[in-house]
């Protein structure tokens, strides 16, 4: 297995919300403090390297072998869990807030949705999220806000076009309208929540065998050097959530910036169907966000 460079043609990441007759999709996000409009008007096209089964002779040799040999005395997931715990500690101790472009794609009810782009701001204390949709065009301009402990626990969102007439709509983040077409609620957005979920799933999976884990250096997400962790469950079992998962951890920031998971192939030799993929690009940490960055009355936002 090596890393092969691939260009993503329109990416999306993490949550859509539908409000009755107003927004067919209001998505979750994290926000950047008082970012200029220009920063939200560019639709990024992430370039990343994804592990492939066939070697590519053009790539450096160190991309073709695992970073560390496995320890036969521990479960194969233990090294990955140590990395995830290290990421959680790094984020909790050193990152107060960040902005990013979230690229999301999910399979819902058997259908793989199109990719979506969201400009996000996130603050950890209190947990706060602002989201602005960059694409696709039918969603461009939609916004969403969530602040823990405010608005009776609701998120605030508005649609675009004719749907904007209804104005800002409060939604229960775990309710059927907010979760329509979504795999996760807005309360789970962000790479801190991603790292914690990886630990949760890893702890469940390590109760069982049939798990292959490999580490690869030299993976890149938009020129960010990463360590790629590949986890494979070769045999379909009801206790496993995926056949294969790839996690990309930024080597400098020590945070997971991409996650992708696949189902088992329908037949031997067939490609595994994508379940979900999430990518954080253009990450900027510790912007000094204030309450104004997560206020519906912010003049840079369009909540009414």
HULINTA-V839927 format. One line per field, one symbol per residue. ss: DSSP state (a for helix, b for strand, c for the rest). phi: phi as a letter, one per 40 degrees, with the letter a starting at -180 (. if undefined). Layout:
ss = ???
phi = ???
//
This chain:
ss = cbbbbbbcccccbcccccccccccccccccbcccccaaaaccccccbbbbbbccccccccaaaccccccccccccccaaaaaaaaaaaaaaaaaccbbbbbbbbbbbbccbbcccbbbbbbbbccccbbbbbbbbcaaacccbbbbbcccaaabbbbbccaaaaaaccbbbbcccaaaaccccccaaaccaaaaaaaaaaaaaaaccccccbbbbbbbbbbccbbbbbbbbbcccccccccccbbbbbbbccccbbbbbbbbcccccccccccbbbbbbbbbbbbcccccaaaacccccccccc
phi = .bbbcbbcchbaahabbbbdgbbcabbcabbbcfccddcbcbccbcbabbcbcccbcccccccbaccbcccccbcdcdcccccccccdcccccbbcaababcbbabcbfgbccccbbbcbbbbcbcdabbbbccacdcbdhcbababdgbffgccbabcbgcccdcgcbcbcdbccccccgbcbcccbchcccccccccdcccccccbcfbbbbbbcgcbbfgccbccbbbbbcbcbccbcacabbbbbccccfbcbababbccdcadgccccccaabbbbfcbbfcgdbdccbbccdccbbcb
//
